Amino acid sequence: MQTEGRASLNDATEADDSRRRRQLGLFAAVAIVVLAIDVTTKIAAMAYLSDRDPVPLAGGLLTLRLIRNSGAAFSLAEGYTLGLSIVALGLVIVVLRLSRKLRSTPWAIALGLLLGGALGNLSDRIFREPGFLRGHVVDFLELPNWPVFNVADMSVCAAAALIILMALRGRRWDGTIEGSSRTPKETSTSQDDHDGSAREATRGAPESTDGRSVGTSE
């Protein structure tokens, strides 16, 4: 029984490590894809929209309008570029630290979206004019009655919505549910172990002369 217990514990640990690696891989993949799309679209916008009038698409539902934004997403807090850059750096560090404990697929996607979006705009602040950590972000997408934005802004907003949803449902990034110290998988495993122990005890119980196990009732 002790050998079986140790084997079961080792299997559970290996399963948890495998799950953590999958979630970390998903997190990294989402962040890389978002960053790649954001950088590519900004390069294209700079190449084709510079010194050009806005380009309406879909009957004016979407307009391509190139601007250089010194503020946060959707042109908020303009003039605080350096402070926003420092905040973005802090956010990236926090997300990377949280990613080490990821056990939840929705959280892996949400944090991947958040990291990819943050890195997309942070790369502009680092590498674009007028200088390091003071660079202006490239925005080029405009909806009616809405500030101009970019792919990174969309990714950050999608991440925020998903994070709020997970928080309302009480699901944490480490796979636990608020108010419980166990993940749903751990709870199921614990129940299975309890049922297995009960069956083992029943099989090992001595039988009475009428064929029934001692200590059991009909």
Salt bridges, closest charged atoms under 4 A:
ASP16 OD1 - ARG103 NE 3.12
ASP38 OD2 - LYS42 NZ 2.85
ASP124 OD2 - LYS42 NZ 2.87
ASP124 OD1 - ARG128 NE 2.87
GLU142 OE1 - ARG65 NE 2.64
GLU200 OE1 - ARG203 NH2 2.51
ASP210 OD2 - ARG212 NH2 2.76
GLU218 OE2 - ARG212 NH1 3.16
